[in-house]
Amino acid sequence: MAILVGKGSQVLIQGITGREATMVTKQMLDYGTPVVAGVTPGRGGQNVDGVPVYDTIKAACKDHQLNTSIVYVPPAAVLDAVLEAVDNGIELIIIITENIPQMDALKLLQPAQARGVQIIGPNSVGIISPAERCKLGAIGGDKVERCFVPGTVGVISRSGGMTAECSWMVKRAGYGVSTSVSIGGDALIGTKPHTLLPLFEQDDLTEAVVLFAEPGTGFEEQVSASLESGEFSKPLIAYVAGRFTEHLPSGTVFGHAAAMIEGDAGRPSSKIERLSQAGALVAEQFDEIIPLLQQALR
């Protein structure tokens, strides 16, 4: 099994005729992902690598049983694109676009949550479940097996690049990934790490989870609470990046929009302490993920 994506996914790409989306469509199809439809207003009747293009999601739904959408539209168009997907019964929406206006992010996240729609992103590189041969987005590129091989370790990261790096560490440790999720680096995102942990807990394939953490947000504190409550009981291996940012002026943004320390909030040192107290295996150096994972799964 896997979480979020798999053989039952029926994938729609919004903005499919754009340059990046066209490239990613071919990558996903080559990997085996069931991309069955695309939407670009005014381009209905065309196709991208054999995938039919429609003017609206409503029109696409007449021909296909869609449950998943990947959003590749400009920032100003994301709000309307996501609301259209929500209104047409899409259950999982991955927003690749970054730099979405925060007010628009609020306006799309609230109705999605009310309808029980799972939003990944904004500013996500995608999701991949190697055993299912299903990837959503550019994650893994066109040489997926360099980092992502089938296995029993879940991966969660705000950073798209570090989603791949963590998955590569899992591979170097002698294991593979069940599902790797790039949750997105924007300040406002739909799915936070602690909300993924129950899914990994229920997944029979997943035996442990690797978490790549960054400065800013209260995500790791929420993860720690999940460990302490027993909501997640499998081994969690965590690495917290950016300890040097504690020496920068308060409010400095480093990297992602959400990687910002304000006062005592979001400090890597406090995240490390909190995760350790909750029972996570915290790596001092990034490559210590390997021995810690081997220790947990030996």
C-alpha positions in Angstrom: 0.0 0.0 0.0 0.9 3.7 0.1 -0.7 6.9 1.4 -2.5 9.5 -0.7 -1.6 8.1 -4.2 -1.6 4.8 -5.9 -3.1 2.6 -8.5 -6.6 4.0 -7.7 -5.5 7.6 -8.5 -7.2 9.1 -11.5 -5.2 12.2 -12.2 -6.1 15.6 -13.7 -3.5 18.3 -14.5 -4.7 21.8 -14.4 -2.7 24.0 -16.8 -1.5 20.9 -18.6 -0.6 22.8 -21.8 2.0 25.0 -20.1 5.7 24.3 -20.7 6.5 22.8 -17.3 3.3 20.9 -17.0 3.8 19.4 -20.5 7.2 18.1 -19.5 6.0 16.7 -16.2 3.0 15.0 -17.9 5.4 12.9 -20.0 7.5 12.1 -16.9 4.5 10.9 -15.0 3.1 8.9 -17.8 6.5 7.2 -18.4 6.6 6.3 -14.7 3.2 4.7 -14.9 1.0 7.4 -13.3 -2.6 7.3 -14.5 -2.8 10.8 -15.9 -6.2 10.7 -17.7 -7.2 14.3 -18.3 -5.9 17.9 -18.4 -7.6 21.3 -18.3 -6.6 24.5 -19.9 -9.4 27.0 -20.7 -9.6 27.6 -24.5 -7.5 24.5 -25.3 -10.3 21.9 -25.2 -10.0 19.3 -27.8 -6.2 19.2 -27.9 -4.0 16.6 -26.2 -0.7 16.4 -24.4 1.1 13.1 -25.0 -2.2 11.5 -25.6 -3.9 13.0 -22.6 -7.1 14.8 -23.6 -7.4 18.5 -22.8 -10.7 20.0 -21.7 -11.8 23.6 -21.1 -13.2 22.9 -17.7 -13.0 20.3 -15.0 -16.8 19.8 -15.2 -16.3 18.7 -18.9 -13.5 16.4 -18.0 -15.5 14.8 -15.2 -18.2 13.8 -17.8 -15.6 11.5 -19.4 -13.5 10.5 -16.4 -13.8 9.5 -12.8 -11.3 12.0 -11.5 -10.1 12.0 -7.8 -6.8 13.8 -8.0 -5.6 17.1 -9.4 -2.2 18.7 -9.9 -2.2 22.5 -10.2 0.2 24.0 -12.6 -1.2 27.5 -13.2 0.1 31.0 -12.5 -0.1 32.3 -8.9 -3.0 34.7 -9.7 -5.1 31.8 -11.2 -4.5 29.2 -8.4 -7.5 30.3 -6.2 -10.0 29.8 -9.1 -8.4 26.6 -10.2 -8.5 25.0 -6.7 -12.1 26.1 -6.1 -13.1 24.7 -9.4 -11.5 21.4 -8.4 -13.1 21.4 -5.0 -16.5 22.2 -6.5 -16.2 19.2 -8.9 -15.5 16.6 -6.2 -11.7 16.2 -6.5 -10.4 14.6 -3.3 -6.7 15.3 -3.5 -5.2 18.5 -4.9 -1.4 19.1 -5.2 -0.5 22.7 -5.7 2.8 23.1 -7.4 2.7 26.8 -7.9 4.6 29.0 -5.4 4.3 32.7 -4.4 0.5 32.5 -4.1 -1.0 35.6 -2.4 -1.6 34.7 1.2 -5.2 35.9 1.1 -5.8 33.6 -1.8 -4.2 30.7 0.1 -6.7 31.4 3.0 -9.6 31.5 0.6 -8.8 28.2 -1.0 -7.7 26.3 2.1 -10.9 27.0 4.2 -13.5 25.6 1.7 -11.2 22.7 0.9 -11.0 21.8 4.6 -14.8 22.2 5.0 -15.3 19.7 2.1 -12.7 17.2 3.4 -10.4 17.8 0.4 -6.7 17.0 1.0 -4.5 19.9 -0.2 -0.8 19.4 -0.6 1.2 22.6 -1.1 1.3 25.3 -2.3 5.0 25.2 -3.4 5.2 21.4 -3.4 7.3 19.4 -5.8 4.8 16.5 -5.5 4.2 13.1 -4.0 5.6 9.7 -5.0 4.8 6.0 -4.0 7.4 3.9 -5.8 5.8 0.5 -5.1 2.6 1.9 -6.8 4.6 3.4 -9.7 2.7 6.6 -9.1 4.2 10.1 -8.9 2.4 13.4 -8.9 4.5 16.4 -10.0 8.1 16.7 -11.0 9.3 14.8 -7.9 12.1 12.4 -9.1 12.3 14.0 -12.5 12.9 11.5 -15.4 15.3 9.3 -13.4 13.2 8.4 -10.4 15.2 5.4 -9.2 18.3 7.6 -8.4 16.5 8.5 -5.2 13.2 6.8 -5.0 13.0 3.0 -4.7 10.2 0.9 -3.2 10.4 0.2 0.5 9.0 0.8 4.0 10.0 4.3 5.0 7.8 7.4 4.7 9.5 10.7 4.0 8.1 14.2 4.8 9.7 17.4 3.9 8.8 21.1 3.2 11.7 21.3 0.7 11.2 19.5 -2.6 15.0 19.0 -3.0 15.4 17.6 0.5 12.5 15.3 -0.2 14.7 13.7 -2.8 17.8 13.9 -0.6 16.1 12.2 2.4 14.8 9.5 0.1 18.3 9.0 -1.2 19.5 8.6 2.4 16.9 6.0 2.9 18.2 4.2 -0.2 21.8 4.5 1.1 20.7 2.9 4.4 19.6 -0.1 2.5 15.8 0.6 2.4 13.3 2.2 0.2 10.4 4.6 0.5 6.7 3.8 0.9 5.6 7.4 0.1 7.6 10.6 0.0 5.6 13.8 0.4 6.8 17.3 -0.4 4.4 19.3 1.7 5.4 22.7 0.4 7.5 25.6 1.6 4.9 28.5 1.6 3.8 30.1 4.9 0.3 28.7 4.5 0.0 25.1 3.4 -2.8 22.6 3.4 -1.2 19.5 4.9 1.2 19.7 7.8 3.6 16.9 8.9 1.5 15.9 12.0 -1.6 15.4 9.8 0.4 12.9 7.6 1.6 10.8 10.6 -1.8 9.1 11.2 -1.9 8.1 7.5 1.6 6.5 7.8 0.6 4.9 11.2 -2.3 3.2 9.4 -0.3 2.2 6.4 0.8 -1.5 6.7 3.8 -0.9 4.3 5.3 1.9 6.3 7.6 0.9 9.2 9.3 4.3 10.0 9.2 7.9 8.9 12.0 10.3 8.1 11.2 14.0 8.7 13.2 16.9 7.3 12.6 20.0 9.5 13.5 23.6 9.0 13.4 26.8 11.0 10.0 28.5 11.5 6.5 27.2 12.0 5.2 25.1 14.9 5.2 21.9 12.8 7.7 20.0 14.7 6.1 20.8 18.0 2.8 19.4 16.6 4.7 16.3 15.5 6.1 15.9 19.0 2.6 16.1 20.5 1.6 13.3 18.1 4.4 11.1 19.4 3.6 11.8 23.0 -0.1 11.1 22.6 0.6 7.8 20.9 -1.1 9.0 17.7 2.0 8.0 15.9 3.9 5.1 17.4 6.4 4.0 14.7 10.0 5.2 14.7 10.5 8.8 13.6 13.9 9.9 12.5 14.2 13.7 12.2 16.8 16.1 11.1 16.4 19.8 11.8 18.3 22.1 9.4 19.3 25.7 9.9 20.7 26.0 13.4 22.9 28.9 12.2 19.7 31.0 11.5 19.4 31.5 15.3 22.3 34.0 15.0 20.5 36.0 12.3 18.3 39.0 13.1 14.8 38.1 14.2 12.4 38.0 11.3 15.0 37.1 8.7 13.5 34.7 6.1 15.9 32.0 5.0 15.0 29.8 2.1 11.3 29.1 2.2 8.7 31.7 3.1 7.8 29.8 6.3 11.5 29.5 7.4 11.4 32.5 9.7 12.2 32.8 13.4 10.2 35.3 15.3 11.3 35.7 18.9 11.6 32.2 20.5 9.2 30.7 18.0 10.5 28.4 15.2 14.1 28.0 16.6 15.8 24.8 15.4 17.3 24.3 18.9 13.9 24.2 20.5 12.6 21.9 17.8 15.5 19.5 18.4 14.9 19.5 22.1 11.1 19.0 21.8 11.4 16.1 19.3 14.1 14.4 21.4 11.9 14.6 24.5 9.0 13.2 22.6 11.0 10.1 21.6 12.1 10.9 18.0 15.6 9.9 16.9 17.2 13.2 16.0 20.2 13.3 13.7 22.9 15.8 14.6 24.3 15.7 11.1 22.2 15.0 8.0 24.0 11.8 7.1 23.3 10.4 10.6 19.9 9.6 9.2 21.4 6.4 7.8 22.6 4.8 11.1 19.6 6.1 13.0 17.3 4.5 10.4 19.3 1.2 10.5 19.1 1.3 14.3 15.3 1.8 14.3 14.6 -1.0 11.7 17.3 -3.5 12.6 
